[in-house]
């Protein structure tokens, strides 16, 4: 299947290795291609007095500031190593989003094949230069960004050493959750046409409709948050999918891929078998004697599919019959000659 499905665990592990492994199991069992975490040091990411975003305040009331919230969700080096080893055992790809330059350097040492760039870093020049210098497969989220900002970020990444064909752009909205009216999935096509890159959708809506639309429009990548409990403490649980819903989500994407098929229009094998019982042929509408002229009065079309196609109607109208025909007889194909 062509759509690369990322199960975004993010910070929904709540600092627990046990929960993180359970979420990896969920992603694997549901058929996702990869899981994604977040790599950061709160001290490098946010000022200690920076207030939380509105959605963070609404979804996580257990801490006063962004720093306090994020400090509890940091992943240690040991945590990373254990998760990567566990993903290898489960045969699912481990991806992470670094939120600072030290984290970029750390992830590069772990030899990850794919790095995800969060929407908040799209105008962070030194960050983009560093991650671009790695020349890895990059997935760039474009939430909150203008076309000019996306264009500038791509120029920095490419100039820093990343080949253009290694970059995938994800359309998204940084609302958690995102109302369907703000999903604006069609803008994904604008990104594709404007930048000639692979495209995808990072879905923060409740439900699956927006992602299904993205797949139908040609998304190469779909990213969706997963959780064990929508009511758990933390900023992203409410905009995430529980295991049963995520399983149906992945299944629906795969079914849409099957239904999309190819761009080539041709009859299917089963359709060809139906032609003889659905398509019509020219038949006698009454008894016709040899030498009698064919007309709209003695001819009609009926389902038979084995005789002369109605597309030859005007080839035989006015011609003299070469054979005798009884009512409902198929007109022979040599009558058109």
C-alpha positions as semicolon CSV with decimal commas, in nm:
position;residue;x (nm);y (nm);z (nm)
1;X;0,000;0,000;0,000
2;X;0,129;0,346;-0,086
3;X;0,002;0,558;0,206
4;X;0,259;0,573;0,486
5;X;0,062;0,575;0,814
6;X;0,226;0,727;1,121
7;X;0,079;0,662;1,463
8;X;0,168;0,978;1,654
9;X;0,234;0,882;2,014
10;X;0,398;1,218;2,082
11;X;0,380;1,283;2,455
12;X;0,080;1,056;2,518
13;X;0,312;0,813;2,697
14;X;0,289;1,054;2,995
15;X;0,647;0,969;3,088
16;X;0,573;0,597;3,127
17;X;0,776;0,336;2,937
18;X;0,497;0,085;2,999
19;X;0,238;0,311;2,836
20;X;0,476;0,390;2,548
21;X;0,523;0,020;2,473
22;X;0,149;-0,041;2,489
23;X;0,099;0,236;2,234
24;X;0,366;0,085;2,008
25;X;0,178;-0,245;2,030
26;X;-0,145;-0,067;1,936
27;X;0,018;0,095;1,633
28;X;0,168;-0,232;1,514
29;X;-0,145;-0,438;1,570
30;X;-0,356;-0,180;1,388
31;X;-0,128;-0,184;1,083
32;X;0,054;0,149;1,107
33;X;0,390;0,180;0,930
34;X;0,557;0,388;1,199
35;X;0,525;0,540;1,545
36;X;0,638;0,892;1,624
37;X;0,759;1,039;1,951
38;X;0,893;1,382;2,050
39;X;1,252;1,449;2,155
40;X;1,328;1,761;2,356
41;X;1,479;1,914;2,663
42;X;1,236;2,152;2,827
43;X;1,523;2,383;2,925
44;X;1,618;2,421;2,557
45;X;1,263;2,443;2,429
46;X;1,068;2,697;2,628
47;X;1,114;2,983;2,874
48;X;1,020;2,889;3,226
49;X;0,746;3,151;3,242
50;X;0,592;3,084;2,898
51;X;0,221;3,023;2,936
52;X;0,047;2,725;2,785
53;X;-0,148;2,745;2,461
54;X;-0,525;2,765;2,497
55;X;-0,575;2,402;2,400
56;X;-0,304;2,297;2,648
57;X;-0,481;2,485;2,925
58;X;-0,809;2,318;2,832
59;X;-0,664;1,967;2,795
60;X;-0,404;1,965;3,073
61;X;-0,481;2,134;3,403
62;X;-0,207;1,957;3,597
63;X;0,062;2,225;3,547
64;X;0,074;2,603;3,532
65;X;0,327;2,672;3,257
66;X;0,447;2,506;2,936
67;X;0,783;2,440;3,102
68;X;0,626;2,255;3,395
69;X;0,410;2,050;3,162
70;X;0,690;1,959;2,920
71;X;0,948;1,887;3,188
72;X;0,738;1,590;3,299
73;X;0,719;1,458;2,942
74;X;1,088;1,455;2,847
75;X;1,230;1,127;2,718
76;X;1,571;1,027;2,856
77;X;1,843;0,868;2,640
78;X;1,773;0,538;2,810
79;X;1,404;0,577;2,729
80;X;1,488;0,640;2,361
81;X;1,713;0,336;2,336
82;X;1,452;0,110;2,492
83;X;1,180;0,237;2,260
84;X;1,397;0,198;1,949
85;X;1,491;-0,157;2,050
86;X;1,127;-0,238;2,115
87;X;1,024;-0,100;1,774
88;X;1,287;-0,321;1,610
89;X;1,141;-0,624;1,786
90;X;0,791;-0,526;1,677
91;X;0,911;-0,443;1,325
92;X;0,768;-0,094;1,315
93;X;0,958;0,224;1,224
94;X;1,060;0,461;1,503
95;X;1,040;0,833;1,420
96;X;1,079;1,133;1,645
97;X;1,042;1,509;1,623
98;X;1,338;1,700;1,770
99;X;1,245;2,036;1,922
100;X;1,591;2,181;1,969
101;X;1,936;2,155;1,809
102;X;2,078;1,929;2,082
103;X;1,791;1,689;2,014
104;X;1,866;1,698;1,639
105;X;2,225;1,602;1,711
106;X;2,113;1,326;1,945
107;X;1,867;1,176;1,695
108;X;2,130;1,186;1,420
109;X;2,355;0,972;1,640
110;X;2,074;0,719;1,674
111;X;2,086;0,678;1,294
112;X;1,715;0,726;1,237
113;X;1,615;0,716;0,870
114;X;1,329;0,966;0,905
115;X;1,304;1,287;1,106
116;X;0,983;1,484;1,151
117;X;0,997;1,865;1,171
118;X;0,717;2,014;1,377
119;X;0,516;2,313;1,260
120;X;0,666;2,534;1,529
121;X;1,014;2,507;1,375
122;X;0,926;2,614;1,020
123;X;1,072;2,963;1,076
124;X;1,363;2,853;1,298
125;X;1,660;2,914;1,069
126;X;1,944;2,762;1,278
127;X;1,725;2,459;1,353
128;X;1,644;2,411;0,983
129;X;2,009;2,445;0,883
130;X;2,109;2,177;1,133
131;X;1,840;1,925;1,043
132;X;1,890;1,997;0,673
133;X;2,262;1,917;0,701
134;X;2,176;1,556;0,792
135;X;2,037;1,479;0,441
136;X;1,779;1,241;0,585
137;X;1,420;1,174;0,487
138;X;1,235;1,474;0,630
139;X;0,865;1,520;0,699
140;X;0,782;1,887;0,740
141;X;0,455;1,992;0,906
142;X;0,316;2,322;0,783
143;X;0,067;2,422;1,052
144;X;0,033;2,799;1,103
145;X;0,258;2,859;0,800
146;X;0,213;3,078;0,495
147;X;0,326;2,970;0,148
148;X;0,619;3,213;0,172
149;X;0,728;3,065;0,507
150;X;0,710;2,712;0,364
151;X;0,910;2,820;0,059
152;X;1,177;2,981;0,279
153;X;1,204;2,672;0,500
154;X;1,246;2,444;0,199
155;X;1,519;2,664;0,054
156;X;1,710;2,647;0,384
157;X;1,674;2,268;0,411
158;X;1,787;2,212;0,053
159;X;2,072;2,463;0,071
160;X;2,190;2,295;0,393
161;X;2,225;1,958;0,222
162;X;1,891;1,778;0,202
163;X;1,789;1,661;-0,145
164;X;1,450;1,794;-0,247
165;X;1,309;1,448;-0,321
166;X;1,369;1,349;0,042
167;X;1,118;1,603;0,175
168;X;0,748;1,542;0,236
169;X;0,515;1,829;0,322
170;X;0,231;1,767;0,566
171;X;-0,068;1,995;0,570
172;X;-0,212;2,037;0,918
173;X;-0,385;2,272;1,155
174;X;-0,233;2,330;1,497
175;X;-0,562;2,317;1,680
176;X;-0,606;2,023;1,918
177;X;-0,862;1,910;1,825
178;X;-0,921;2,078;1,489
179;X;-1,284;2,146;1,388
180;X;-1,366;1,997;1,048
181;X;-1,443;2,344;0,916
182;X;-1,075;2,433;0,973
183;X;-0,927;2,108;0,832
184;X;-0,898;2,260;0,482
185;X;-0,774;1,931;0,334
186;X;-0,773;2,063;-0,023
187;X;-0,481;2,291;0,058
188;X;-0,270;1,975;0,053
189;X;-0,312;1,980;-0,326
190;X;-0,196;2,341;-0,337
191;X;0,125;2,237;-0,160
192;X;0,177;1,955;-0,410
193;X;0,124;2,177;-0,713
194;X;0,328;2,465;-0,574
195;X;0,633;2,274;-0,449
196;X;0,628;1,949;-0,655
197;X;0,689;1,737;-0,344
198;X;0,529;1,438;-0,179
199;X;0,243;1,550;0,039
200;X;0,040;1,430;0,334
201;X;-0,191;1,525;0,615
202;X;-0,130;1,547;0,989
203;X;-0,482;1,499;1,120
204;X;-0,580;1,668;1,446
205;X;-0,955;1,642;1,390
206;X;-1,185;1,417;1,590
207;X;-1,276;1,117;1,376
208;X;-1,146;0,999;1,042
209;X;-1,332;1,190;0,770
210;X;-1,058;1,446;0,704
211;X;-0,790;1,178;0,665
212;X;-1,009;0,974;0,433
213;X;-1,054;1,283;0,215
214;X;-0,676;1,335;0,216
215;X;-0,614;0,976;0,105
216;X;-0,869;1,013;-0,175
217;X;-0,691;1,333;-0,285
218;X;-0,355;1,154;-0,306
219;X;-0,183;1,187;0,032
220;X;0,146;0,997;0,056
221;X;0,158;1,023;0,436
222;X;-0,113;1,027;0,703
223;X;-0,031;1,106;1,066
224;X;-0,279;1,056;1,349
225;X;-0,239;1,080;1,727
226;X;-0,318;0,769;1,929
227;X;-0,389;0,723;2,299
228;X;-0,501;0,455;2,541
229;X;-0,747;0,695;2,705
230;X;-0,899;1,018;2,573
231;X;-0,950;1,135;2,933
232;X;-0,592;1,084;3,051
233;X;-0,399;1,386;3,178
234;X;-0,192;1,555;2,909
235;X;-0,224;1,806;2,624
236;X;-0,295;1,574;2,330
237;X;-0,516;1,288;2,453
238;X;-0,845;1,455;2,358
239;X;-0,736;1,494;1,994
240;X;-0,614;1,133;1,971
241;X;-0,766;0,802;1,863
242;X;-0,819;0,508;2,096
243;X;-0,704;0,161;1,979
244;X;-1,036;0,034;1,837
245;X;-1,096;0,355;1,647
246;X;-0,740;0,361;1,514
247;X;-0,771;0,002;1,391
248;X;-1,080;0,100;1,189
249;X;-0,898;0,414;1,075
250;X;-0,610;0,217;0,924
251;X;-0,846;-0,039;0,772
252;X;-1,048;0,238;0,606
253;X;-0,734;0,393;0,455
254;X;-0,629;0,057;0,310
255;X;-0,980;0,000;0,171
256;X;-0,979;0,344;0,008
257;X;-0,644;0,264;-0,154
258;X;-0,793;-0,055;-0,298
259;X;-1,100;0,133;-0,422
260;X;-0,890;0,408;-0,583
261;X;-0,720;0,154;-0,808
262;X;-0,536;0,300;-1,104
263;X;-0,608;0,595;-1,332
264;X;-0,659;0,360;-1,628
265;X;-1,023;0,324;-1,732
266;X;-1,102;-0,025;-1,861
267;X;-1,359;-0,299;-1,794
268;X;-1,279;-0,532;-1,509
269;X;-1,266;-0,908;-1,555
270;X;-1,607;-0,943;-1,390
271;X;-1,753;-0,665;-1,604
272;X;-1,644;-0,843;-1,922
273;X;-1,849;-1,146;-1,816
274;X;-2,154;-0,923;-1,769
275;X;-2,138;-0,770;-2,115
276;X;-2,329;-1,053;-2,282
277;X;-2,624;-1,018;-2,044
278;X;-2,634;-0,639;-2,002
279;X;-2,534;-0,494;-2,340
280;X;-2,798;-0,488;-2,615
281;X;-2,799;-0,614;-2,974
282;X;-3,009;-0,533;-3,279
283;X;-3,298;-0,778;-3,305
284;X;-3,600;-0,826;-3,529
285;X;-3,910;-0,653;-3,395
286;X;-4,129;-0,872;-3,620
287;X;-4,080;-1,135;-3,887
288;X;-3,851;-1,011;-4,166
289;X;-3,817;-1,189;-4,500
290;X;-3,498;-1,203;-4,704
291;X;-3,483;-0,900;-4,936
292;X;-3,708;-0,689;-4,713
293;X;-3,562;-0,352;-4,607
294;X;-3,459;-0,298;-4,247
295;X;-3,633;-0,005;-4,074
296;X;-3,707;0,131;-3,730
297;X;-4,044;-0,043;-3,764
298;X;-3,905;-0,396;-3,791
299;X;-3,595;-0,357;-3,578
300;X;-3,534;-0,285;-3,210
301;X;-3,259;-0,337;-2,950
302;X;-3,276;-0,588;-2,667
303;X;-3,037;-0,743;-2,420
304;X;-2,847;-1,026;-2,575
305;X;-2,495;-0,891;-2,619
306;X;-2,387;-1,158;-2,870
307;X;-2,518;-1,011;-3,190
308;X;-2,484;-0,689;-3,384
309;X;-2,414;-0,385;-3,165
310;X;-2,669;-0,100;-3,173
311;X;-2,377;0,123;-3,271
312;X;-2,424;-0,019;-3,624
313;X;-2,793;0,082;-3,634
314;X;-2,754;0,327;-3,921
315;X;-2,525;0,088;-4,108
316;X;-2,818;-0,148;-4,171
317;X;-3,127;0,079;-4,170
318;X;-3,247;0,089;-4,533
319;X;-3,046;-0,216;-4,638
320;X;-3,212;-0,533;-4,766
321;X;-3,206;-0,835;-4,536
322;X;-2,973;-1,116;-4,647
323;X;-3,157;-1,370;-4,432
324;X;-3,503;-1,453;-4,305
325;X;-3,566;-1,346;-3,945
326;X;-3,836;-1,436;-3,697
327;X;-3,946;-1,195;-3,424
328;X;-3,668;-1,153;-3,159
329;X;-3,400;-1,312;-3,379
330;X;-3,056;-1,155;-3,352
331;X;-2,963;-0,967;-3,668
332;X;-2,654;-1,131;-3,812
333;X;-2,330;-0,937;-3,810
334;X;-2,276;-0,973;-4,186
335;X;-2,584;-0,753;-4,249
336;X;-2,373;-0,442;-4,190
337;X;-2,140;-0,520;-4,482
